[in-house]
Amino acid sequence: MTDGNKTISQNKAWTFVLLGGALEIVWASGFKYEQIPWLAVIGSLLFSFDLIIRATKVLPVGTVYAVFAGIGTIGTTVVEAVITPETFQWIKIPVILVLLFCIIGLKLTAEGTIKGGGVQ
């Protein structure tokens, strides 16, 4: 895959997914919390999707989007727990751990590191 004149490796594409997911935490949290400036919300929204689009040129789109959304979900839940701990429900922790396990599984299967079941 080329980005301009440069080749994007799978590692770089996964880095884009991780950065895009981190930026999703910023813009999604910015919708609720006034402490995050609107310019940061707009900038992180646009940049996160640019990174995700670049990553999908190399990696499976379904996996990329699931990991991206999972990072955002986990991250925004953590932000909410830190900013408003009195409203945080502890039952969310096992649910988040299941989500994290699924994200790791998607990443591993996308790279073909799990053998069997047609994944090579």
N, C-alpha and C positions, 0 to 999 in steps of 0.2 A: 504494500500500500504506500502511496506517496502522499506527502503533505507538502505541496509546493514542489520542491525538488528533493525533499528528504523522505526516506523510508521510515514508516512508523512500525516499530516492533510490537509484538503482543504485550511485552512488559510496559512499553510506553502507553499503549492503549489502555491497559489496566490502571496505570497511573492517572490517565485522563478520567477514567471512571471514578476513581477514589477522590480526585480533586473536584470533579463535578458533583459527587455526592456530598462532599463537605460544603460546597457552595450552595447546594440545595438546602442544607440546614440553615444557612444564613438567610436566604430569601424566604423560605417557608416560615421561619421564626419571625422574620420581619413583618409578615402579615399581621401578627398578633401583638408583637411587642414594639412599642414606640421608641425604645432605646436604640433600635437599629434604624439608621437613616434611610429614607426612601431611595436615595441614590445608590446606596449599598445594595438594597433589595433589587433594584432594576439591573445594576451591573452584575451582581452575582447570578441573577436569573438568566441573563443573556449569555454570560460566560460559561455557566454550567451546561447549558444546552449545546453550546458550541463544542465543548469538550466531549459531550456524549455523542454528538453527531460524528466527530472525528473517530471516536472509539469504535463506533458501529461499522466503520469502513474495514475494520480488521476482525472484530469479535462479533459473535451472534447477537443480533439486536434484542432478542427476548431476554437473553442472559444479562446483557448490559443494562437494559432498562430495569430488570428485577433487582440487580445489585444496586444500581443508582437509587431506586425508590426505597430499597431496604435501608441503605445508609441514611437517607433523608428521614425515614420513619424513626429509626433508632436514635439518630442525632437530635431530631426535634423533640422526641420524648425525653431525652436527657436534658435538653435545654429547659423544657417546661418543668422538669423535676427540680432543677437548680433554681430557676427564677421564681416558681410558685410551688414550693415543696408542700404547702398545706393542702393543695388539691391533688397531689400525686397519689395514685392508687398502686399499692405494692403488688397487686395481682398482675400488673403489666410486666413485671420482671421475667416471669417464666415465658410469657408470650414473646417478649423481645428475644429471649434466648433461643426459642424455637425459630424465630425469624432469622437470627444470626446464623444458626446451624444450616438453615435452608440457603442462605446467601453463600456461605462457604461451600456447600454442596454444588450450587450452580457454578461457582467459579471453578471448582475442581473438575466438573464434568465438561465445562467449556474448553478447558485446556487439555482434555483427554487423559488426565492423570488417573482416573478411575477406570479400571479395565472391566470388560464384561458389559452386557446389556447394550451392545452396539457402540459403545463409546470406546474409541481407541486413541 
